[in-house]
Amino acid sequence: MRLRPGVVTADTEYGMALLDQNSGEYFTLNPTAALIVRTLLAGSSSEETVAELTGRYAVSSEQVEEDITRILEELRAARLLAS
């Protein structure tokens, strides 16, 4: 996963913020969503991200897969991802 040019991230005490420098809009992610995004941005696959989160938290792989799908859909809808 890659963010499109002009989108920057910043860690916050509540997770992560994504700023679209072109529009000035920003989006906030809770700590779990931030971990998913950080892991994917680091080049991990969805499967590796599932393993990372299920290893850290008492959550099912199905739940993490649903969370990844939802987060990616929201990032696409906000046009924050590179094509």
Secondary structure as UniProt FT lines:
FT   TURN            5..6
FT   STRAND          7..12
FT   TURN            13..14
FT   STRAND          15..20
FT   TURN            21..23
FT   STRAND          26..29
FT   HELIX           31..41
FT   TURN            42..43
FT   HELIX           46..56
FT   HELIX           61..77
FT   TURN            78..79
//
